[in-house]
Amino acid sequence: MTHTTTDRATRRTSGAVVPVLAFAGIVVAVMQTLLVPVIKDLPQLLDTAPGDATWVLTSTLLSGAVATPIMGRLGDLYGKRRMLVLSLAVMVVGALVSALTSALIPMIVGRTLQGFAMGAIPLGIGLMRDMLPREKLGSAMALMSSSIGVGGGLALPAAALVAQHADWHALFYGAAGLGVLAIALTLLVVPESPARAEGTFDVLGAIGLSAGLVLFLLPITKGTDWGWTSGTTLGLFAASALVLALWGVMELRVAAPLVDLRTTARPAVLFTNLASIMVGVSFYVVSLVLPQLLQLPTATGYGLGQSMVVAGLLVAPLGLTMMVTAPVYARLSARYGPKVTLILGMLIIAIGYGAGLGLMSAAWQSLVIAVVLGAGIGLAYSSLPALIVGAVPASETGAANGLNTLMRSIGTSVSSAVIGMVLANTANDVGGVAVPTMHGFRVSFLIATAAVAVGLLFALLLPRQQRPSAGPQLRASSEEDANLERAEQALRGFRGRVVDAEGAPVARAKVTLIDPRGRQAGATVSADDGSYSLAVPAQGAYVLAARASGHGPLASAATHAGEEASVELDLALPGETVTA
């Protein structure tokens, strides 16, 4: 499916859109690591048992996993900017709730609301696809996708600094302030996307997916506390498998499903999502291991004896490198394609973890590990939305990227559980305190390397080229070349205007290109002057269908023979045949 953004819409898009959306993504990602510096103190701060205190982190993870695909679908249906602002607003409310309490239950409620904002990442990617020209889309989506790691990496030193020198509630006040700023900038700078999906919101599908995800992620995050072979853990896993199976059967029978499982089963989408899980696993391992290694006292014989703030600063380049990698990715992807950049990113991650096995004896070595892994994870994360966007219709961008973001979250959840279990089982008991060992750290790095190897296999199984329905892929060395190439591609398609009975232009009319097999081969929305432009995947016979609110539908047969075809779609007239 090709989604064409009109030139008029592109000109009206401010250059500040990309940094504003990326800033919103970073703010949302901050919520995931906001409390890492005070994790060990949470039971005392909340006056509760350690097992109950972990719900403060678990609740954010669960709500984020549930909200991500749901908000993506709502954005496709009712407006991506609208849902983005709603996600940020809920996060602000949650941050304020947490800032005003030291009790467990209200804190969990606040953290649950904060996790709800994770849907902002796929919504931002969807907005970029709808508004930006192709030559700018790659680097923009790369930056938005990397914002997950950038926000998480930058939050560690900032949160450590605040927690060390101020009341820990200041963390939440700061998060609320950042959320308000992100909302204001979004409303001022980011226009609403005109693209809308057909159908209604699948309420039963949302309930089924939410239940299945909670039943699956809950034992993953609490398995260490409950016991991996306990009846509760195994029972929840079994219930999750049953619920998700029933949900899948239901989604296949629904006309407008929450998640189009047939699209998800395409090799380009399926293997991208599977690779995303492995990238998520590898990303979280370094976030768990390096801060602990850096802060362990030198008396252990292997600890590096750094303060909480210094440890955060040494790990921060992980996120900074991911941010710097975005423009590098754009150049590499334009030349070689997102599949190659994904493979390259995973190879760099593997090198980083492999070298890290022997680079754990000095603080500067941790910095090197963070930079190398940041570059690899940045390339891998940047490639994922481009692969998804190239394989799904424009009307499903939000939901598809929401599902992909969910896959990364599942990866980090599995990583947290597995690495937590490894470090706990290899720890030494010193005066009743479990102290992680160097053996546990190295085993964790080996697990990350194995995950990357599996992810690399999935990446190699991706189709060599994008599907024709995903539209032509631009590979230009400069923006000017890309503009010329895009113009040439448009000449090989259909263009014209949508008008009414009086010849007046019809804005926001949906124009759909249908191939000889009756499948949708492209779609766009007419600009304010009624103009539209659609590229064609191949020469042949097509049907151009147009419809707009207050007008009757129109279907015109059109044959494309390789030259520009100008077709005026008059909503007051019956269909006509056009040959070009």
N, C-alpha and C positions, 0 to 999 in steps of 0.2 A: 504494500500500500504506500502510495506517495502522498505526502502532505506538503503542499506548496504554500509558502507564505508570500503574500503579495508584496510587490516592491514598495507600495505605498505604506503598508504596515511596517515594513522594515525601516523605512526612512524615519518614521515617527518614534521608533524605539530609541530611547536615550542610551548613551554610552555607559551610563551609571547602572544600568539594569543588572549586568553581570556581577559587579562587585557587591551590589546590594543583596542580590539573591545568595551569593556566596557568603556574605556576612550573616544572613539569616541561617544558613546551614551550619556555620561555625557556632553560632549562639545555641542552636539546638543540640549540637554535638557536645557542647560543654556540659550539658546535663548528665551525660553518661559517666564522666570522670570527676564531677564536681566534689564528691565526697571521698574520693580515694585517699587524700591526705589524712582524713580523720576516721577512716574505716575502723581501725583498732580501738578507737575511743568511743565509738557509737553506743555500745552497751552502757557505759558510764554516763555519757551525755544524755541519753534518753531514759536512764534508770530502768533498764530492762535486761533480759537475758541475752547472751550473744546470739543464740539461735533465732530469737525474735528480731534482733536488730538487723539481721541480714535481709529482712523483708523490706527495709528502706531501699536497698539496692535492687532486690528482686522485683518489686512493684514497678519500678521505672522500666526495667527490661520487658516485663510482660505487657505493660500498656503500650510501649513503643512498638512491640511486635504486632499487637492487635491493630493499632491505629494506622500503621504504615500502608498496608494494602487498601484499607477502607478509605482513608483520606485521599489516596491516589485515585480511586474510582469516583469518589464524590467530586474531586477536582475535574475529572474528565466530563462529568455530567453537568455540573453547576458552576464551574469557573475555578481555575487553579489558583488565581490570586486570592479569591474569596476564601478558599479553604486554607491557603497558606496563612493568611491573617488570622483566621479562626484558630489554627494550630498554635500560632505564637501567643495569641490571647489566652488560650487555655494554659499554656506554659507559664505565663506571667502570673495568672491566678494561683497556680500550683506553687510557684516560688514564694509568693507572699504568704500562702497558707503555711509553708514550711518555715518561713522566716519568723512567724509569730507564735511558734510552739516549740516545746521541748518534750512533748508527750508522744508516745509511739504511734498511736492510731492516727491522729491528725497529720503527723509527719509522713506516714505511709500514704495517706490521701493526697497530700501535696506532691509527693514524689511520683505518684501514679499520674497526676495531671501533668507533671513535667515531662514524663515519658511520652505522653500523647503527642508532643510536638515533633517526634521523629518523622512524621509524615511530610514535614516541610522539605526534606531532601528530594524525594521523587517529584513533588509538586514544582519545585524550582527547576528541575531538569525538564519537566514537561513544558513549563513556561518558556524556557530557552528554546526548545525545539519549535514552539509555535511562533516565536517572534524573531529569532535571529536568522540572518542569512547563513547558508551552509559553510562559507569560508570562515565564519567566526564561531560556529556551533561547537566544533570539536574541542577547542581550548576552554570554552565556557562550561561545557558539560564536565570536562575533566576537573576544572576547579570546583564545581558544585559537588561532584562525586567525592573529591578528596577532602571536602570540608568536614566530613565525618572524622577522618583521622587528624586533620588540622586542629579542629576544635578540641578533640580529646587530648592531643599532645600539648597544646598551649594552655589548657585548663590546669594541667598538673602543677607547673611552677606557680601560676597565679593563685590557685586555690591553696597551695602550700604556704605561700607568703601571707595570704589573708589569715589562714588558720593559725599560723605561728605568731602573728602580731595583733590579732583582733578576735572578737567573739565569733564563733563559728557560724552564727546566724547571718553574719555579714555576707557569707557566700551566697545566700539566697536573695538578699537584697540586691547584690550586684547582678545576679542572674535576671531578676525582675527588671532592673534598669536596662540591661542589654536587650531584653525582650521588647520592652516599650520602644527603644530606639529602632530595633529591627522592624517593628510594625509601622512606625512613623515613616521610615525610609521606604518601605514597600508601598505604602499608600501614596507617597509623593512621587516616586520614580517609576514603579513597575505598573504598566497598563494591564488590564485584564485580557486574557487570550480570547479571541472570538471562536476558537475551535470547541466544539461540543460533541460528545458521544451520543449516540441514539439509545433509547430505552430508559428504564427506570432503575432506581437503586435496589439491589438484591438484598433485602433485609434478612431473609432466612439464610442466605449465603454468608452474610457478615456474621450472624450469630453462630453459624456452624464453624466457620473458620476461626473465630475468636475462641470458641470452646476448645477446638482441637489444638490450637496453638498454646493455650494456657495449660491444657492437660499434658502437652509435650514438654514445654519449657519449664514447668514447675518442678518435675522430678529431676531435670537436668541441673537446675540451679540449687536445689535442696537435697540432691542425692547424697552428697557427702555427709550432711547432717542426719538424714534419715537412714542411710545405709543403702547401697546400690542393689542389694538383693532383698530388701525389705518388701513386705506385702504392699505397703503404700506406694513405693517407687514403681514396682513392677505393675501394680494395678493401674496406676495413672498412665504408664506407657501403653498398656493394652487398651485402656479407654480412649487414649488419643488416637491410636491406630484405627479403632472402630469408628470414632466420630469423623475423622478425616476421610476415611473410605466412604462413609455414607454421604458426607459433604461433597466428595468428588462425583459420586453418582448423581446427586441432585444438581450440581452445577452443569453437568453435561446435558441435562434436560431443560434447563432454564434458557429462555430466549435471550435475556440480557444478564448474563452471570456476573458476579463480582469479579471473578478471575476466569478468563477464557482458557480453559485447560487444553483445548485443541491448539491454540496458539502457543501455550506454554510447552507443549510437547514437541514443537518444532526443534530440530537439532540446534539451531543457532540460539534459541532461547534456553532450552534445557541445559546444554553444556555450559552456557554462560552462567546460569544460576548455580549449577553444581560447582563450577570454578569459584564463584563468589563465596560459597561456604568455606572453601579451603583458604581463600585470601583472608576471610574474617578470622579464621582460626590462627593463621600466622600473625596477623596484626596484633591480636590480643596477647599473645605469648610474650612479646617484648615488653608490652605495657605492664605485665605482671612480674616479670623476672628482674628487669634492670633496676626499677626503684628499690626493690628489696635488697638486691645485691649491693647497691650503692649505700644503703642506709645501715646495713649490718655492721656492727663494731669490728674494728681490726683485730680485736682479741680472739675472734673466731678463727683467724688464720687465713681467711679468704674474703671477709667483709671489707668494704672500702671506706667505712667510717665517715660518710658524708651526711650533712644535715638534710632535713626534709626539703628545704628550699633549693639547695645545691643539687640534690638528686633530681628534682623537678626540672631545673635548668639544663642539666646534662641530657635529660630525656626529651626536652622540648624540641631539639632539632629534628626529631622524628616527624612532628607535624609541620615544621617550617620547610623541611625538604620536600614533603608532599605538596605543599603549596607552590614551591618553585618548580616542581616537576610538571605542572599543568601546561605551560607553554612549550616545554620540551616535548611532551606527549603530542601536542597538536601538530608539531612539525613531523615527528616520526609517523604518526597516524596518517597524516596527509600523504606521506610518501609510500608507506608500507601497509597501512590499514590497521584497524584496532586489534585484530587477532594477533598480529606480529608484536604489537606493543604489549599486549597481555602476556604473551609468552616471554618476551624480554623482561618484563617486570617480575615475573615469577622466577626466572633464572637469577636475577639480581637478589631477590629475597633469599633464595637457596644459598647463594654465595655468602650473603650476610650472616645467615644463621650458621653455615658451615665454618666461616672464619670466626664467628663469635664463640665457638666451642673452645678456641684457644686464646680469646681476647677478653678475659674476665679478671685480670690481675691489677688493673689500674683504672682510675676514673676516666682518663682520656680515651682508653680503649672502648669504654661504654659509649662515649660520644661518637667514635668511629662507627660502631655498630648501629647506633641510632640514625646516623646520616645515610649509611648504605641501605638499611632496611626502609628508611623513609623514601628513598629514591625508587626502590623496587615496588613498595606498596603503593606509592603515588602513581606509578605507571600502570599497575594492575587495576587500581580503583578507577583511574581515569578511563580505562578502556571499556569498563563494564557498561556504562550507560550508552556509549556509542554502539556497542554490539546489540543491546536491547532495542534501542531506537531504530536501528537498521533492520530489525526483524519483525516489528509489530506495526499495525496501523496507527496513524496519528491519533485516532480517537481512543486508543488504549494505552497511550504513552504513560499517563499517570499511574494507572493500575499496574502496568508491566514493570515500571521502575520501582513502584512500591513493593512489588513482590521480590524484585532483585535486592532492594535494600533489606527486606525481611530475611533473605537468604544470608546476607552478610551478618545480620544480627544473630541468626541461628548459629553461624560459625563462631562468633565471639562468645556466645553462651556456652556452646560445647567446649570451646577452648578454656573458658573460665572454670568450668566444672572439672575437666580432665587435668588441667595444670594444677588447680587447687588440690585435687586428690593426690597427684604425684608429689607435690611439695610437702603435703601433710604426711604421706607415707614414708618419705625419705628424710624427714626432719629429725633432729636430735632433741631429746628432752633435757633442758638445762634449767634446773630449779623449778620444774613444773611448767616451763615455757617452751613451746615448740619452735626451734630455730631451724630455718631452711638450710639445707646443705648444698655444697657445690655440686655434688652428684645429682641432686634434684634439679638444679638449674640446668645442668648439661642434658639431662634426660628431657627436660622441657624444650630445649632448643632442638633436640633430635626429633621430637614429636612435631614441632613446627616445620622442620625440614621435610619430614614424611608427608605432612599435609600439603606442602607446596608441590611435592612430587606428584601427588594424586591430582592436585589442581592443574598441574602442567599437562598431565595426560588428558584431562577434560578439555583444556584449551587446544591441544593438538587435534582433538576430534571435531572442533568447530568447522563448519563449511568454509572452504577456501575463499569464497566470495559471498557477498550479501545476496539475498534473494532479489530477483528483478523487481518484485513488488515494493521493495524498500526504497526504490528510487535510485537514480544514478549517484555515485559517490564521487565527490570532487577531490582531486589530488593536484593541487596547485602549489607552486613555490612561493607565491605572493598573493596578496589580497586582490591586486589588479588582475592577475591571471585568473584567479578564481571567479571574479566578476564576469570576465569575458566568457569563461567556460560555462558559467551558469546561464548567461544570456544565450549562448549557442544551444544549450540543452532546451531552453524554453522555446526557441524557434522550431525545434523538432517536435513540439507538442501542440496542444490546442490553446488558443487564447481568444479573448473577446470581451463582451460585456453582457451583463444580465439586465434587461430592461422590462418595464411594465407596459400596459396597454397604450399609454401616452408617450412611450419612448423615453421615459424618465429612468435614470439608473436605479437599480435595486441593490442596496447595500446589505451585507451579511446574508446573502443567499447562499445556500449550500450547493455546490456544483460537484457532482460525482461522476467519475469515469468508470464505466463498466466494460469488461472485456468480453470476447465472444462466448466464454463459458459462463457468463453471468456473474462473475466475481468482481468485486470492487478493486480497480487497479489504480485508483488515485482519487483524491478529494481535496477541495479547498473551499474557502469562504470568500465571496466577492468583497472588494474594497468599497469605500464610501462612494466612489465614482462608478460602481457596478462592474469594474474590470476584474477579470480572473485570468489565471494562467495555470495550465496543467501539463506536465511532461508525460510522455507515453513510454512504457517499458519496451515497446516494439511496434513495428509497423503492423497495420491490420485494421479490422473493423471494430468500432467501439460505439457505445451509446453514452451521450452526455445527458445526464439527468440534473435538472435544477429545480429547487423549490425554496420558497421563502414564506414567512408568515404573512397571511392576508392574500396570497396568490395561489393559483392552482399550479400543480406540478407540471413539468415539461420534460419530455424525453426526445432527444434528437439523435438519429443515427449519423455517425461520422466515420469516414475511412481515412486513415493516415498513411501516406505513401512516402514519408521521409522529408517533406517540406513543411514550412509553417502553415498551420490551418487556423483561419480566423472564423470563429463561430459566434454569432450574436444569438443569445438565448432570450427570446421574447416570451415572457410568461403568459402573454395573452393569446399566443398562437399555438396551433398543434405542432407536433414535431416535424422536422424536415431532415432530409439527407444531405450531407455535405461531404465532398471528397477533396482531399488535398494531397 
